Amino acid sequence: MESLRANHLALLNSSEHPGRIHWLESMLWRGWLATAEQQLPSLLPSRQPSCLVALEQKTLVGLVVIRPYNRRGTCWSVNLPELLTKPRHISQQCVGHDLLKCAIQNGNKRAQSWVLRCPANDADQLAITRELGFQPLKLFQCWTPPSLTAESTPELSIDLSWQKINRKTAVLLWPLEKAGASGHLRQIVDRQWIDLLDQNQTGSGVLLAQGGTTGTAIAALVSHPGSGSETVLELIRDVSWDPRLTEALAKVLADVMSSSKKLRLITPSEDESLNNLLERFKWQRTEEELLLGRSLWRRQVSNKLLPGTRPLQSILGRLQPQRPPLPTPSLGRYQ
């Protein structure tokens, strides 16, 4: 198991993996930037991914990508291992297990937790992740677009607007992000509103309702790293159902489908109102996906005492006798 290096590119058969060489070249220089971010954490936020590869007798058999889940680098996202060539001497499960294990052990020094997404019906992958300490956090439903789109979709009402994710709209979107996650999940991912700026990819945006001096976010599409040219978007909404979403999402999703050739949508599995609406729009359910997390808690011991306090040992020391205790006399049998 090694970090991706330039000499690894020659080990991959370009005819069997067309387009993969260019992707690995991109991951190589982004890995160099990730190293610079780790060395200068106070100047550079954590934003770049890095790649770890598995070698078997000078053959590239697999890889795994880790990327920061927040800019502080305290939580990292791990992709499921990808096998490039069938190994000869060990099983594919062993390769995947060792890649994930090394990705966690050799990751960023500031990492306190890790998350990954796995198909809910992949028993082998789930067994590996659970063995490495990952616990299920949230269940998602995946969707693919309808084969035939509606010829015309209604325009957004005058009090709604679709805007890109920027510093202004990310602040408005942040309450929706927090509302859709449990307290345990928020503690693991350790995110702030500024981390949403890194999810402003193709198709992402915020649905705002105008009111007062600032708008209110009622729904949004945020991007997730996909594979290749695939666009992966998560649809989130406010806790309470807004009737305006019925027509607004029809317009938003139609625009996204026209701009993305290969699209996958993710929604919370327990959001029945949202999932029923997607079925009305003829979206197709596919697999369910689990978000799993792993935390590493380090105990921090401080040698500094609070003002006006003394160590517990010094207080207990005053209760200790100043000289050894005398032996207790024993009374023999009375003669």
C-alpha positions in Angstrom: 0.0 0.0 0.0 1.6 3.3 -1.1 0.5 6.8 -1.8 0.1 7.5 -5.5 3.4 8.4 -7.2 4.3 9.3 -10.8 5.9 5.9 -11.5 2.6 4.2 -10.7 1.0 5.6 -13.8 3.1 3.4 -16.0 1.8 0.3 -14.2 -1.8 0.8 -15.4 -2.8 -0.7 -18.7 -4.4 2.2 -20.5 -6.2 0.0 -23.0 -8.1 -1.8 -20.2 -8.8 1.5 -18.4 -9.4 4.2 -20.9 -9.4 7.7 -19.5 -8.1 6.5 -16.1 -4.5 7.7 -16.8 -5.7 11.3 -17.1 -7.7 10.9 -13.9 -4.7 9.5 -12.0 -2.5 12.4 -13.3 -5.1 14.8 -11.8 -5.1 12.9 -8.5 -1.3 13.0 -8.4 -0.9 16.7 -8.5 -3.9 17.2 -6.2 -2.2 14.8 -3.8 0.8 17.1 -3.8 -1.4 20.0 -2.9 -3.0 17.9 -0.1 0.5 17.4 1.3 1.1 21.1 1.3 -2.2 21.7 3.1 -1.2 19.2 5.9 2.2 21.0 6.4 0.6 24.5 6.4 -2.7 24.0 8.2 -2.9 27.6 9.5 -2.5 29.0 6.0 -4.2 26.4 3.7 -7.6 24.9 4.5 -8.0 21.2 3.8 -9.7 20.9 0.4 -7.7 18.5 -1.8 -8.1 14.7 -2.0 -5.3 12.1 -2.0 -5.0 8.7 -3.5 -3.7 5.4 -2.0 -2.9 2.5 -4.3 -2.4 -1.3 -3.7 0.4 -3.0 -5.6 1.0 -6.7 -6.2 4.3 -7.6 -7.8 4.5 -4.3 -9.7 0.9 -4.5 -10.7 -1.6 -1.9 -9.8 -4.6 -3.8 -8.4 -6.6 -1.2 -6.5 -7.0 2.3 -5.2 -8.9 4.3 -2.7 -9.5 8.1 -2.5 -9.7 10.1 0.7 -10.9 13.7 0.7 -11.6 16.3 3.5 -15.2 16.5 4.6 -14.5 19.9 6.3 -12.0 22.6 5.7 -10.5 22.1 9.2 -9.4 18.6 8.3 -11.0 17.0 11.3 -13.3 14.7 9.3 -12.4 12.9 6.1 -14.5 11.1 3.5 -13.3 7.7 2.2 -14.4 6.3 -1.1 -15.1 2.5 -1.3 -11.9 0.8 -2.6 -11.9 0.4 -6.4 -10.3 -2.8 -7.9 -8.4 -2.2 -11.1 -7.0 -5.7 -11.7 -8.0 -9.0 -10.1 -5.2 -9.9 -7.6 -3.5 -13.3 -8.0 -2.4 -14.2 -4.5 -4.9 -12.6 -2.2 -8.6 -12.1 -2.3 -10.4 -9.0 -3.4 -11.9 -8.6 0.1 -8.3 -8.5 1.6 -7.3 -5.8 -0.9 -10.3 -3.7 0.0 -9.8 -4.2 3.7 -6.1 -3.3 3.6 -6.8 -0.2 1.5 -9.4 1.1 3.9 -7.2 0.4 6.9 -4.2 2.1 5.4 -6.3 5.1 4.3 -7.4 5.6 7.9 -4.1 5.0 9.6 -2.0 7.0 7.1 -4.5 9.9 6.7 -4.3 13.4 7.8 -2.8 13.9 11.3 -5.7 16.2 12.3 -8.3 13.7 11.4 -10.6 12.8 14.3 -13.3 11.0 12.3 -14.0 9.4 8.9 -17.2 8.8 6.9 -18.0 6.7 3.9 -21.0 5.7 1.8 -21.8 2.1 1.0 -24.7 0.3 -0.8 -27.0 -1.0 1.9 -27.2 -4.4 0.3 -23.5 -4.9 -0.1 -22.9 -7.4 2.7 -19.2 -7.9 2.0 -18.3 -4.2 2.1 -20.5 -3.6 5.1 -18.7 -6.4 7.0 -15.3 -4.8 6.2 -16.4 -1.3 7.3 -17.9 -2.6 10.5 -14.7 -4.6 11.2 -12.8 -1.3 10.9 -15.0 0.4 13.4 -17.5 2.2 11.1 -21.1 2.6 12.4 -24.2 3.4 10.4 -25.3 7.0 10.7 -28.0 7.6 8.1 -29.8 5.8 5.3 -30.4 7.4 1.9 -32.5 6.5 -1.1 -30.9 6.8 -4.6 -32.8 7.9 -7.7 -32.2 8.0 -11.4 -34.0 10.5 -13.7 -37.1 9.5 -15.7 -36.4 8.2 -19.2 -38.9 10.7 -20.6 -39.0 14.3 -19.3 -42.1 16.5 -19.3 -42.3 18.8 -22.4 -42.9 21.8 -20.3 -42.5 22.6 -16.6 -44.0 25.4 -14.6 -41.9 28.4 -13.8 -40.9 29.4 -10.3 -43.4 31.5 -8.5 -42.5 35.2 -8.1 -41.6 34.7 -4.4 -39.1 31.9 -5.1 -35.7 32.0 -6.7 -33.0 29.4 -7.5 -29.5 30.6 -6.7 -26.0 29.2 -6.6 -24.3 28.3 -3.4 -22.1 31.2 -2.4 -21.1 32.8 0.9 -24.4 34.5 1.2 -26.7 31.6 0.4 -24.5 29.1 2.3 -25.3 30.9 5.5 -29.1 30.5 4.7 -28.6 26.9 3.7 -26.8 26.0 6.9 -29.9 25.5 9.1 -31.3 23.0 6.6 -28.0 21.1 6.7 -28.1 20.9 10.4 -31.8 20.0 10.6 -31.3 16.9 8.5 -28.6 15.4 10.7 -28.7 13.9 14.1 -26.6 15.3 16.9 -24.2 12.3 16.7 -23.8 12.8 13.0 -23.1 16.6 13.4 -20.5 15.8 16.0 -18.7 13.3 13.7 -18.6 15.4 10.5 -17.8 18.6 12.5 -18.8 20.9 9.7 -19.5 24.7 9.5 -21.4 26.7 7.0 -18.3 27.5 5.0 -17.8 23.8 4.2 -20.9 24.0 2.0 -18.9 26.1 -0.5 -17.0 23.0 -1.5 -20.2 21.3 -2.6 -21.0 24.0 -5.2 -20.6 21.8 -8.3 -22.8 21.3 -11.4 -26.5 21.2 -10.6 -26.1 22.4 -7.0 -28.1 25.4 -5.7 -30.5 26.8 -3.1 -34.2 27.4 -3.4 -34.9 30.7 -1.6 -38.2 32.1 -0.5 -38.2 35.9 -0.5 -39.3 37.7 2.7 -38.0 40.7 4.6 -34.5 41.8 4.0 -33.1 38.3 3.5 -34.5 35.2 1.9 -35.2 31.8 3.6 -33.8 28.5 2.2 -36.6 25.9 1.9 -34.7 23.3 -0.2 -31.3 22.8 -1.9 -29.2 20.5 -4.1 -25.7 19.9 -2.9 -23.1 17.9 -4.8 -21.3 14.8 -3.7 -18.1 13.3 -5.3 -19.2 10.9 -8.0 -17.3 8.6 -10.3 -16.1 9.8 -13.6 -18.6 12.0 -15.3 -21.5 11.1 -13.0 -23.2 14.0 -11.1 -24.3 13.0 -7.6 -26.7 15.5 -5.9 -28.3 15.3 -2.5 -31.7 16.9 -2.2 -32.4 18.4 1.2 -35.3 20.5 2.5 -36.7 22.2 5.6 -38.2 20.1 8.4 -41.7 21.3 7.7 -43.2 20.6 4.3 -43.7 23.6 2.1 -46.5 23.2 -0.5 -44.5 25.4 -2.9 -42.0 22.6 -3.3 -44.3 20.6 -5.6 -44.0 23.0 -8.5 -40.6 24.4 -7.6 -38.8 21.1 -7.5 -40.4 20.1 -10.8 -38.7 23.1 -12.4 -35.4 22.7 -10.6 -35.0 19.0 -11.4 -36.0 19.5 -15.0 -33.2 22.1 -15.4 -30.7 19.8 -13.7 -31.6 16.9 -16.0 -31.0 19.1 -19.0 -27.6 20.1 -17.9 -26.3 16.7 -16.7 -26.0 13.7 -18.9 -25.5 11.2 -16.1 -27.3 12.1 -12.9 -27.9 10.4 -9.6 -30.1 11.9 -6.9 -29.9 11.1 -3.1 -32.7 11.7 -0.6 -33.2 10.6 3.1 -35.0 7.3 3.1 -37.3 8.4 5.9 -38.5 11.5 4.0 -41.7 10.0 2.7 -43.2 13.3 1.5 -40.1 14.0 -0.6 -39.8 10.5 -1.9 -43.5 10.3 -2.9 -43.1 13.5 -4.8 -40.2 12.1 -6.8 -42.3 9.1 -7.7 -44.9 11.4 -9.0 -42.2 13.0 -11.2 -41.5 9.4 -12.5 -38.0 9.2 -11.0 -36.8 5.7 -10.5 -35.8 4.2 -7.2 -32.5 2.3 -7.3 -30.4 1.1 -4.3 -30.3 2.4 -0.8 -27.1 3.8 0.5 -25.7 3.9 4.0 -23.6 6.7 5.4 -21.2 5.2 8.0 -18.9 7.0 10.4 -15.9 6.2 12.5 -14.6 8.5 15.3 -11.3 8.6 17.1 -11.5 10.4 20.5 -8.2 11.5 22.0 -8.0 12.3 25.7 -6.2 15.6 26.2 -4.4 16.0 29.5 -3.5 19.5 30.5 -0.7 20.2 32.9 -2.0 23.7 33.6 -4.0 24.0 36.8 -6.9 26.4 37.2 -6.1 29.4 39.4 -6.7 28.8 43.0 -6.7 25.0 42.8 -4.2 22.4 44.0 -3.4 18.9 42.9 -5.5 16.2 44.5 -2.3 14.4 45.6 -1.3 17.4 47.7 -4.6 17.5 49.5 -4.6 13.8 50.2 -1.0 13.9 51.2 -1.9 15.9 54.3 -4.1 13.0 55.5 -1.1 10.6 55.4 0.6 9.8 58.7 4.0 11.5 59.3 5.5 8.3 60.7 5.0 4.6 60.2 2.1 3.2 62.3 2.9 1.1 65.3 2.1 -2.5 65.2 -1.2 -3.4 66.7 -0.6 -5.5 69.9 -2.2 -8.9 70.0 -3.6 -10.3 73.2 -2.6 -13.8 73.9 -4.7 -16.4 75.7 -5.1 -15.4 79.3 -3.2 -17.7 81.6 
